[in-house]
Amino acid sequence: MNDAKSQIELLRTQIRQHNHRYYVLDDPSVPDAEYDRLMRALQALEAQHPELLTPDSPTQRVGSQPSSAFAEVQHRIPMLSLANGFNEGDLQAFNRRVQERLETDSVIEYVGEPKLDGLAISLLYERGQLQLAATRGDGLRGEDVTANIRTIGSIPLRLMGHDYPQLLEVRGEVYMPKAGFERLNRQQLEAGEKTFANPRNAAAGSLRQLDPRITASRPLAMYSYGIGDMEGDLNASTYAEIMHKLGQWGIRISPEMALLKGADECMDYFTEIGQKRESLGYDIDGVVFKVNRFDYQDKLGFVSRAPRWAIAQKFPAQEEMTVLLDIDVQVGRTGAITPVARLEPVQVAGVTVTNATLHNEDEIRRKDIRIGDTVIVRRAGDVIPQIVGVIKDRRPQQARLFEMPAHCPECGSAVVRIEGEAVSRCSGGLFCPAQRKQALFHFASRTAMNIEGLGKKLIDQLVEKELVHSPADLYQLSLEQVTALPRMGRKSAENLLHELEQSRTTSLSAFLYALGIREVGEATARNLAEHFGTLEALMAADEESLLSVEDVGPIVSGHIRSFFAEAHNREVIQKLREAGIHWPAVVQRAPQNLSLAGKSFVLTGTLSSMPRTEAKKQLQALGAKVSGSVSKKTDFVVVGENPGSKADKASELGLSLLSEADLLTLLQ
Ligand code: IVH
């Protein structure tokens, strides 16, 4: 008994501290999943010992005190929370409870919509004019953030149409789109300011600025998910009808919203949104299901500050915490030395994570990450796991600072860091086996020389047995040498030699890309090939003529010139050509004859008639430039199914959007 009491007290103290960090300081101390675990543990204990429940328990309130800097606002109707579901069983149980309370066996209609990961907002419209905007705060009292909210483009200052009620309180979630978040963090970095751990923190930090001009510069947006108080006539008997009306009055509502019949359709919707999650352009942490009929909602009512008519079905958490055991370094193709975190294995969103990239030394310093620290690891979709922050309260005394090694762990050459660059590099060049292996792997890759079967393991062996030093040596390999390698049958060896033989016929642009010149990607290689026509012309090019090539600025032109200035590189090229590498003459087309000459395109989303790579090829054949990112210079953005954040950015910039049908017309 006593045990339970002290355990409850301990949990409450921890949760209160986390609440304060999260709600008041905008600086969460633990990932949400950990917070949820503490809360659930406390709820379970309180359920077992109802005599220990007190009104001030964190389970009895929604958030925490508003900070003192903004005027306090008393909510006309409390802003409540949602019950959570974590698996299919929870959702089925929710649906059964709804049916039981409504005393019906018939299939219940729900509305499903994404659960946005931002912060709740209440917008009060009087006679259609935005009068007051308030954060949720503790659910009863929030903060007056009207001046800041007025700077958000997607929130109307006055409602459209005429049939809105006299007084209408719109509720919704303010969030920061992922593209905007990344841009903001880049700007913060450049300005030497603190970066944000995730879009939600960035949204909260941006909305709670005392200077609205700062908020105005931040890319915030809002989706509405319902109404609060209301005076006047609404003439709606379902949630879906109200949302439709809000849409007509100019309030943003989720385009993903769907009407669903019964728990099974809800489960399908949950899976569907889960698959779309990465391409939505903003963070969501689950799906909310709401009983559609208002008479049903009224009958169901509320329990402990959450409606019985709704459930938040959560995705597995994308952030977890674990211990940073050590920091190793990896050597890349261009000698870049990247620190890699070795982690105590932890499950994040269904995958065991043991490593995370730390980018570079500055990043480690900025985040104040030390070996031995408890860190927060984030893994979103296919993205490489990252360390978003450190839990400083848990830092052990013996925690160590990371030091960049002075010598390359692979070849012992000096590690250098050029003034003004964030990256440290091994100075060994192709003398360094790690760099050599990576360079060969790049050389053989599909979009370079396309040598199928020459994978990482085989390259490791060829380099370690000193059979291959440079790409040119690949073409001198004999059948005996290859067959003698461990686990290499005669047939596989023959196949490899055949592949090498085939790769001798290539294109100038693939060859240039395969050389692995710093910052010369596929697109730049193609531009260079088209511009100069021959390898000799490119090798002889001066700075000025390089700068006249599309996409080539002073940095890239510097890399190209120093690559060809290196005697060793010229020798390898010479040997490759002697080995019979050749390509057809480049046809330098007169761009003015082409219908899309000079036009710049960006493709986003899935096309149904052809893969994006094919569309890209066809556009380029008509003289268009196809770029990977949207900017002011973009002329057209082609939007396919499930477009990414590029489509949002394009609309933000007011660019012309083309559908797939428009694209097909253009290509004809
Ligand atoms: S409905 C009565 N719908 O989740 C409850 N909430 O955990 C009204 N949220 O405070 C909330 N997306 O900030 C609702 N589509 C959505 C939501 C959503 C995000 C947030 C909201 C709320 C919290 C509850």
Residues whose N, C-alpha, C, O or C-beta is under 5 A from the ligand:
A	BS01	IVH	L80 S81 L82 E113 P114 K115 L116 L119 A120 E173 Y225 V288 P307
